[in-house]
Amino acid sequence: MTDCNHIANAFADKYELYSSVEYSSEKMDAIKLDVSAGVECFLRDYIVSFNDVSEAVNCLKFGKNDGYTGLSTSHIKYGPDELCVNVGAW
């Protein structure tokens, strides 16, 4: 699988990123506060850029599997640049 759309669909199917938890504004706000509090100390000291993530992805070996879902490092390496942008924005 090397097409961006196929890779995105594989991620969505395997991890169900956007439907894996119940959504309510109150619960999401609480999760955001918890995450922000947990990473606040890192935000002052570390900035992860697109280039940082892109370089890390380039260092991955092809064909390494996550063990359970059928996804591999090849999906990330062949994935679109948006993967690096979104991770860098976290």
N, C-alpha and C positions, 0 to 999 in steps of 0.2 A: 504494500500500500504506500504510494508516494504522492497521491493527489491530496491537496490541502483539505478539501471537503470530506474525502473519505477518512482522513486522519481525525478531523474534528468530530465526525460522526462516531468514530471508534471510541474516542474519549467520552463523548456524551453517553453512548450505550454502555460502556464498561463502568464508568464512575457515576453516572447520573448526576452530574455536577449541580444542575439547577433544580432538581426535583428530589434530592435525597433527604431533605429536611423540611419539616412543616414551616410555612412562612407566615409570620405576622410581624407587623412593624415593631411592636414592643419587644418581641423575642430577638429580632435582628438588631435593634438598637442595643439591647443588653449584650449580645454577642460582640458587636463592634466595640463597646466599652471595655469588655473583658480582653479582647485582642489588643486594643490600643494600650491598655494598662500593662499588658504583658510584654509588649515590644517597645514601649516608650523609651526605655533606657538605650535601646539599640538605635532608635531613630536619630538620636543626637550624635551618635558616633559613626554610624555606617550609612552610606548611601549606595544602593545597588542600582547600577545603570543598565540600560539596554546592552551596552557593550560588555559589561561584566557577565550578564546572563548568556549572551551570545557566545562569548569565549568559553564559558563553562560547558555549554551545549556542544561546541566544537570539539571539546576534549572527551566527550562521551564516546565509548566504543559502540559500534553498530551491533544490533541483534541481542543486546542484553535484555532479558525479560524481567517483569516485576514479580513473576512467579504464580500469579493467580488469575489475572484478568485478560491475559493475552496481549497486553500492550508491551512495547519494547522501546529501547532507546532510539531505535530507528524512526519510530513515530515522532519523537521529539526532534530528532535531527532533520527529518524531512518535513517537519511541520512549518507553518507559516511564521513570519517574523512576529506576528501578534502574540505568539506564545512568550517570546522574550520580553516584549513590551509589557504584557500583563503581569508577568512575574516580577519584572523590575519595578512596577508600580506598587507592589504589595509592600 
